[in-house]
Amino acid sequence: MSVTTRETYATRFGMVLTMVGCAVGLGNVWRFPYMVGAFGGAAFVLFYVAVVVLLGVPALMAEWALGRATRRGPVGAFARAGLPGGRAVGWFFFLVILAATAYYCNALGWVLFYSVGQAASLLGIDWQSASILPPDTGFDGARFTRQLICTSLVIAACAGVLIKGLRQGIERASKVLIPMLFICLLVLIARVLTLDGAWEGVRWYIAKVEPSALTPTVMVAALGQACFTLSLGGTFMVVYGSYLKADEPLGSAAIWTAIGDTGAGLLAGLAILPAVIALGLDPTSGPGLLFFTLPEVFARLPAGGLFGLVFYVGLLGAAYLSAVGAFEVMVAGLLDNTRLTRRQAVFGLSVATLCFALPTMTNMRIFGIWDLTFGSGMQTLGALVAVITVGWLVRRATLLEQLGHTQPTRARAAGHVALRIRLLIIWLRFVIPAAMTAVGIWWLLSDVLGAVGAGS
């Protein structure tokens, strides 16, 4: 595989925050808490953390190895690695990311509207935040217009960072927004834990493992959430891996990324679920937890408007970085395979993303189908293809170089490193593909065919 000169990260700290920023987003702060509520509380958390450690970290290393070895995004990486029809596969996942980014930016527009609503409430302005959400069915022109405006603003904000490139744009934004998210979550947690009954909610969240909740569906749901929140899909992390320096240890980078991503999800759950339980609300309310249940939590808190503003602004920043990460996947694909400049690619993709977002603004039914197809199923499929490509098609010498670039001076240390790498390759070839396949089958049976219920 020939290697192309490519921009790399300015600092290791910036690299880690950029990877965390790509992974952290609505999947952590929106999806993780409602998945915990819907799938058994502490049992789901237990499985989720185990999956991140045993499968998420090796899969991250695999996708980064693929990107760094080829210095390409998914369009070129699969072909250079030797995957039959790899170029077509890469373009397919390019279109998947375009469709997924469109509905993601639309949801991010909702968060923007809610953030403005929280600020307006502090000023005594009547602001109906839920008025941006599309109807369950049918069409509402006023709601559609609000979504169109907010989604356009989100896309324009992403374009402004992307035009500046990796170091001056994405890496710099990550250094500001990721610490801001953690600060916002810690402030909210400090307030929530003072509520009467909050500690019972904490126990339900992280300590009360019900034996009845230890089901195959909960296990597989945790695996699916790990794929979603770590941005494993043969796209995001392949592109960001192509920006890694040749001597960057993939193992430690993957561990720190997983810690940051998982930490954000756990903190989000700690900021939301104990308050929901303490106030007697329903933690199993599903996707509406963030947009319907949580505003009610803030309304019942003293100075709740201020804490709501802190929460939604922090969420907006983190989700924005994930949207930037999605755009960068597509920008890299165009720059690697066309004669477009970065500015031209960013402008063209901005227009295309807005067009793809229009159907998801119509109603929740269409939005749900979009999320089901491009957010869950196709992301798991992409992760499976990436792991198989790395485990079975990348030359062994290249894989050994990427996964174990350090050269220990002592023979014994070298032997230990070689053994770990061999075990990792076996893990990538057999265990992770089997787990990814299980997720795909569960998704097909439960979400598509309806043959398996959530409590199975």
C-alpha positions in Angstrom: 0.0 0.0 0.0 1.5 3.3 -1.0 1.4 6.1 1.6 0.3 9.7 0.9 1.5 12.8 2.7 -1.2 14.0 5.1 -1.7 16.6 7.8 -1.2 15.2 11.3 -2.2 16.4 14.8 -0.2 19.2 16.3 -0.1 17.7 19.8 -0.9 14.4 21.5 -3.3 16.2 23.9 -5.1 17.7 20.9 -5.2 14.4 19.2 -6.9 12.6 22.1 -9.4 15.4 22.6 -10.2 15.3 18.8 -10.8 11.6 19.0 -13.0 12.0 22.1 -14.8 14.9 20.4 -15.5 12.7 17.4 -16.9 9.9 19.6 -18.7 12.0 22.2 -22.0 13.6 21.1 -25.7 12.9 21.1 -24.9 9.2 21.4 -23.5 9.8 24.9 -25.7 12.5 26.3 -28.9 11.7 24.5 -28.8 8.0 23.6 -26.9 6.5 26.5 -29.2 7.7 29.3 -32.4 6.6 27.6 -30.8 3.2 26.7 -29.9 2.8 30.3 -33.5 3.5 31.3 -34.9 1.2 28.6 -32.6 -1.7 29.2 -32.4 -2.4 32.9 -30.4 0.4 34.5 -27.2 -0.9 36.1 -27.2 -4.2 34.2 -26.9 -2.3 30.9 -24.2 0.0 32.3 -22.2 -3.1 33.4 -22.4 -4.7 30.0 -21.7 -1.5 28.2 -18.4 -0.8 30.1 -17.3 -4.4 29.6 -18.0 -4.1 25.8 -16.1 -0.9 25.5 -13.0 -2.5 27.2 -13.1 -5.9 25.5 -14.3 -4.9 22.0 -14.4 -1.1 21.7 -10.7 -0.5 22.3 -9.4 -3.2 19.9 -11.9 -2.1 17.2 -10.7 1.5 17.6 -7.1 0.4 17.1 -8.1 -1.6 14.0 -9.9 1.3 12.3 -7.0 3.7 13.2 -4.5 1.1 11.8 -6.4 1.0 8.6 -6.5 4.7 8.2 -2.8 5.3 9.2 -1.6 2.5 7.0 -3.3 3.8 3.9 -3.4 7.6 4.7 -6.9 7.6 3.2 -10.5 7.9 4.3 -12.9 5.0 3.7 -13.2 5.6 0.0 -9.5 4.8 -0.6 -8.7 2.8 2.5 -10.7 -0.3 1.8 -9.4 -0.4 -1.8 -5.7 0.0 -0.7 -6.2 -2.7 1.9 -7.2 -5.2 -0.7 -11.0 -5.5 -0.1 -12.7 -6.7 -3.2 -14.7 -3.9 -4.6 -13.2 -1.7 -1.9 -13.6 1.5 -3.7 -17.3 0.9 -4.3 -17.7 -0.1 -0.6 -16.0 3.1 0.4 -18.3 5.3 -1.7 -21.3 3.4 -0.3 -20.2 4.3 3.3 -19.6 7.8 2.1 -23.3 8.0 1.1 -24.3 6.4 4.4 -22.4 9.1 6.3 -24.0 11.8 4.2 -27.5 10.5 5.1 -26.6 10.0 8.8 -25.0 13.4 9.1 -28.1 15.0 7.7 -30.5 13.7 10.3 -27.8 14.2 13.0 -27.5 17.9 12.1 -31.3 18.1 12.2 -31.3 16.7 15.8 -28.5 19.0 16.7 -30.7 21.9 15.4 -33.2 20.8 18.0 -30.6 21.0 20.8 -29.6 24.5 19.5 -33.3 25.6 19.7 -33.6 24.1 23.3 -30.4 26.0 24.3 -31.9 29.3 23.1 -35.1 28.4 24.9 -33.3 27.9 28.2 -31.5 31.2 27.8 -34.9 32.9 27.0 -36.5 31.4 30.1 -33.9 33.1 32.2 -34.9 36.4 30.7 -38.5 35.8 31.3 -39.3 35.2 27.6 -42.0 32.6 26.8 -40.2 30.1 24.6 -41.8 26.8 23.6 -38.8 24.7 23.0 -40.8 21.6 21.9 -42.3 23.6 19.1 -39.3 22.7 16.9 -39.8 19.0 17.1 -41.5 17.5 14.1 -45.0 16.0 14.5 -45.3 12.2 14.9 -47.0 12.0 11.5 -48.1 14.4 8.8 -46.5 17.8 8.2 -46.3 21.1 10.1 -45.0 24.0 8.2 -44.0 26.1 11.2 -42.0 23.3 12.8 -40.4 22.5 9.5 -39.3 26.1 9.1 -37.8 26.3 12.5 -35.9 23.1 11.9 -34.7 24.4 8.5 -33.3 27.5 10.1 -31.6 25.8 13.0 -30.2 23.0 10.9 -28.8 25.5 8.4 -27.0 27.3 11.3 -25.5 24.1 12.5 -24.2 23.1 9.1 -22.8 26.6 8.6 -21.0 26.4 12.0 -19.5 23.1 11.0 -18.3 24.5 7.6 -16.6 27.4 9.4 -14.4 25.0 11.3 -13.8 22.5 8.5 -12.5 25.1 6.1 -9.6 25.7 8.4 -8.5 22.1 8.3 -7.3 19.7 11.1 -4.9 21.7 13.3 -6.4 25.2 13.0 -10.0 24.0 12.9 -11.0 20.7 14.3 -8.2 20.2 16.8 -8.5 23.7 18.2 -12.3 23.5 18.6 -11.9 20.1 20.4 -9.5 21.6 23.0 -12.2 24.1 24.0 -15.5 22.2 23.6 -14.6 18.8 25.2 -13.4 20.3 28.5 -16.5 22.6 28.5 -18.8 19.5 28.2 -17.2 17.8 31.2 -17.4 21.0 33.3 -21.1 21.4 32.4 -21.9 17.8 33.3 -20.0 18.1 36.7 -21.8 21.3 37.6 -25.2 19.6 36.8 -24.3 16.5 38.8 -23.3 18.6 41.8 -26.8 20.1 41.8 -28.7 16.9 41.0 -27.1 14.9 43.9 -28.5 17.4 46.4 -32.1 16.4 45.5 -34.1 14.2 47.9 -34.0 10.7 46.6 -31.2 11.3 44.2 -28.9 8.7 45.8 -31.5 6.1 45.3 -31.4 7.0 41.7 -27.6 6.6 41.7 -27.9 3.2 43.2 -30.4 2.2 40.5 -28.0 3.6 37.9 -24.7 2.0 38.8 -25.2 -0.6 41.6 -28.6 -2.3 41.5 -28.1 -5.1 39.0 -31.4 -7.0 38.6 -30.8 -10.7 37.6 -33.9 -10.4 35.4 -32.2 -7.7 33.4 -29.3 -9.9 32.5 -30.8 -10.9 29.1 -29.3 -11.4 25.6 -31.1 -8.4 24.4 -29.6 -6.1 27.0 -26.1 -7.5 26.2 -26.5 -6.9 22.5 -28.0 -3.5 23.1 -25.0 -2.5 25.1 -22.7 -3.7 22.2 -24.8 -1.7 19.7 -24.5 1.4 21.9 -20.7 1.0 22.2 -20.4 0.9 18.4 -22.6 3.9 18.1 -21.0 6.1 20.7 -17.4 5.2 19.8 -18.1 6.1 16.2 -17.1 2.6 15.0 -18.3 2.2 11.5 -15.4 2.1 9.1 -15.7 5.8 8.5 -15.0 8.3 11.2 -12.1 6.6 12.9 -10.6 5.5 9.6 -10.3 9.1 8.6 -9.0 10.3 12.0 -6.5 7.4 12.0 -5.1 8.6 8.7 -4.1 11.8 10.5 -2.2 10.0 13.2 1.6 10.3 13.3 3.6 7.2 12.4 5.0 6.8 15.9 1.7 7.3 17.8 1.0 4.3 20.0 -2.5 3.1 19.0 -3.1 1.2 22.2 -2.8 4.1 24.6 -4.6 6.4 22.3 -7.5 4.0 22.1 -7.6 3.6 25.8 -7.7 7.3 26.5 -10.4 7.8 23.8 -12.5 5.1 25.3 -12.1 6.6 28.8 -13.1 10.0 27.6 -16.0 8.8 25.6 -17.3 6.3 28.3 -16.7 8.9 31.0 -18.9 11.4 29.2 -21.7 8.9 28.8 -21.5 7.8 32.5 -21.5 11.4 33.6 -24.4 12.2 31.4 -26.4 9.4 32.9 -25.4 10.5 36.4 -26.6 14.1 35.6 -29.9 12.9 34.2 -31.2 9.6 35.6 -30.9 10.3 39.4 -32.9 13.5 38.9 -35.5 11.7 36.8 -36.0 9.1 39.5 -35.9 11.5 42.4 -38.7 13.6 40.9 -40.8 10.5 40.2 -40.5 10.7 36.4 -40.2 7.7 34.0 -36.6 6.8 33.2 -37.9 4.4 30.4 -39.4 7.2 28.3 -37.0 6.4 25.5 -35.7 8.9 22.9 -37.9 11.6 24.4 -36.0 11.6 27.7 -33.8 14.5 26.6 -36.4 16.6 24.9 -39.6 15.9 26.9 -38.7 14.4 30.3 -35.5 16.4 31.1 -37.1 19.9 30.6 -39.6 18.9 33.2 -36.7 18.0 35.5 -35.2 21.5 35.0 -38.6 23.1 35.5 -38.9 21.5 39.0 -35.4 22.5 40.1 -34.7 25.7 41.9 -32.7 27.8 39.3 -33.5 25.0 36.9 -33.4 27.4 33.9 -29.7 28.1 34.6 -28.8 24.4 35.0 -30.8 23.6 31.9 -28.8 26.2 30.0 -25.5 24.8 31.3 -26.6 21.3 30.2 -27.9 22.1 26.7 -24.9 24.3 25.9 -22.5 21.6 27.0 -24.4 19.0 24.9 -24.5 21.4 21.9 -20.7 21.7 22.0 -20.1 18.0 22.2 -22.7 17.1 19.6 -21.3 19.8 17.3 -17.8 18.2 17.4 -19.4 14.8 16.3 -21.1 16.6 13.4 -17.7 18.1 12.4 -16.2 14.6 12.6 -18.9 13.3 10.3 -18.3 16.1 7.8 -14.5 15.5 7.9 -15.1 11.9 6.8 -16.8 13.2 3.7 -14.4 16.1 3.1 -11.5 13.6 3.2 -13.3 11.4 0.8 -13.7 14.1 -1.8 -10.2 15.6 -1.3 -8.6 12.1 -1.7 -10.6 11.2 -4.9 -11.4 14.5 -6.7 -9.6 17.7 -7.7 -11.8 19.8 -5.4 -10.2 22.2 -3.0 -11.1 21.9 0.7 -13.3 25.0 0.5 -15.2 23.7 -2.5 -15.7 20.3 -0.9 -17.0 21.8 2.3 -19.4 24.1 0.5 -20.7 21.3 -1.7 -21.2 18.9 1.2 -23.0 21.6 3.2 -25.6 22.0 0.5 -25.9 18.3 0.0 -26.3 17.6 3.7 -29.1 20.2 4.1 -30.9 18.6 1.1 -30.6 15.2 2.7 -31.9 16.6 6.0 -35.2 17.9 4.6 -37.1 14.5 4.7 -36.2 14.0 8.4 -37.8 17.4 9.2 -41.2 16.2 8.0 -42.2 14.0 10.9 -40.9 11.7 13.6 -41.8 8.6 11.7 -39.5 9.5 8.8 -36.8 10.6 11.3 -37.1 7.3 13.1 -36.7 5.3 9.9 -33.6 7.4 9.0 -32.1 6.8 12.4 -32.9 3.1 12.3 -31.3 2.6 8.9 -28.3 5.0 8.8 -27.6 5.4 12.5 -27.9 1.9 13.8 -27.8 -0.8 11.1 -25.3 0.7 8.7 -22.9 1.9 11.4 -22.6 -1.7 12.7 -22.2 -3.0 9.2 -19.4 -0.5 8.6 -17.6 -1.5 11.8 -17.8 -5.2 10.8 -16.4 -4.5 7.3 -13.5 -2.5 8.8 -12.5 -5.1 11.4 -12.7 -7.9 8.8 -10.6 -5.8 6.4 -7.9 -5.2 9.0 -7.9 -8.7 10.5 -7.9 -10.6 7.3 -6.8 -8.5 4.3 -4.2 -6.0 5.6 -0.7 -7.6 5.2 0.5 -9.1 8.4 3.8 -7.1 8.3 1.8 -3.9 7.9 -0.6 -4.8 10.7 2.3 -5.7 13.0 3.9 -2.3 12.2 0.8 -0.4 12.9 -0.3 -2.2 16.1 3.2 -2.6 17.6 5.4 0.1 16.2 7.6 0.3 19.4 10.8 -1.7 19.3 11.7 -2.8 22.9 15.4 -3.2 23.4 15.2 -6.2 25.6 14.4 -9.5 24.0 12.0 -10.5 26.8 10.0 -7.3 26.4 10.0 -7.8 22.6 8.6 -11.3 23.1 5.8 -10.0 25.4 4.9 -7.3 22.8 4.8 -9.8 20.0 2.6 -12.1 22.0 0.1 -9.3 22.8 0.0 -8.4 19.1 -0.7 -11.9 18.0 -3.5 -12.3 20.6 -4.9 -8.9 19.4 -4.9 -10.1 15.8 -6.8 -13.3 16.7 -9.3 -11.1 18.7 -9.8 -8.9 15.6 -10.2 -11.8 13.3 -12.7 -13.9 15.2 -14.2 -12.4 18.4 -15.1 -8.9 17.3 -16.6 -10.0 13.9 -18.8 -12.5 15.7 -19.9 -9.9 18.2 -20.7 -7.4 15.4 -22.6 -10.0 13.5 -24.7 -10.7 16.6 -25.5 -7.0 16.9 -26.6 -6.9 13.2 -28.8 -10.0 13.6 -30.4 -8.5 16.8 -31.0 -5.2 15.0 -32.6 -7.0 12.0 -34.9 -9.2 14.2 -35.9 -6.5 16.7 -36.0 -3.2 14.9 -36.6 -4.2 11.3 -38.7 -7.4 11.6 -40.1 -6.9 15.1 -39.6 -10.5 15.9 -37.7 -9.8 19.1 -39.0 -7.5 21.9 -37.0 -5.2 24.1 -37.4 -7.5 27.1 -36.3 -10.7 25.4 
